[in-house]
Every structure is written in C-alpha cells, then in structure tokens.
Amino acid sequence: SIKIIASFSKLSPTTATVRRDGVEQQIPTNELVPGDIILIQTGDVLPADCRFLTCEGLKVNSAELTGETKPITVTVHCTGQILMESTNIGFYSSFVEQGMGEAIVIATGDNTILGKMSGTTTKDSSGDEITNLHREVNRFVLMA
C-alpha cells in the first residue's frame, strides 16, 4: 500500500497554467487556490479538483482514483447528483488524454477527494508513516 501512495506523488504535477487578472502564467501547483482558472490540454495531469468551464474534445482518465480505465468525455454541464459521477468535475491526479479546456479550481491539497482519501499521516509501531488510505488498502487486502 505504501507503493500505491508513492505512485500518487509521482503523478502530481509541479506547475499549472492559470489565468489570473487576465494574464496566463505558470505557477507552482502548491500556489493554486480555489477560484483560480486553470488551462488544461492533452498530456496534462489535473493539479486540483476542478469544475470544467469550457472544453473542446476533452477526455480525462481518472483510473488512479476511480479504477475506471476508460476516459470520461468531459462536459460543462452537471450530469449527476453524485459528484464522482458528474462529467463536469475533474479530480486531482487525473490524466488529460485528449482535448483542451478551462476549469475553475474547487479544492486543492488535502481538501481534494484524493487528499481526503489519503487523510493525515501517523506513525505506526515501526516508525513508518501510515495514512487512512494505507489503512483502507490494508483492510481490503486482508478481507480479500
């Protein structure tokens, strides 16, 4: 399970293209805040949870988060009551397989869906860091 957590870190983008005060600029992802407008294109990894404002042929793969291997065709319209199922919402660490668009940041860091899943870290008896996601993965493996 530690390898799974480490794989999320490797997927994390370090910079994002944003439009602030009408100016497009590259900023470190740790400087993103809710309300920022991010510009995304093929090959990008979403730097935050976001709601799509525009999209042109946009397909996003959230397999690391949802387990669904097929990319989702993005729309700007809410398509479901459940956040995880609406095609106008993108999630941190999702891969943009095709297209381009703009989105508004709705959550960053620990406040993203993935951040909430991984939770806060604690030390186990061996001194290794354990997260809520570690515990859930371990519990699932033990039950299987």
Secondary structure, 3 states (H helix, E strand, C coil): CHHHHHHHHHHCCCEEEEEECCEEEEEEHHHCCCCCEEEEECCCECCCEEEEEEEEEEEEECHHHHCCCCCEECCCCCCCCCHHHCCCEECCCCEEEEEEEEEEEEECHHHCHHHHHHCCCEECCCCCEECHHHHHHHHHHHHC
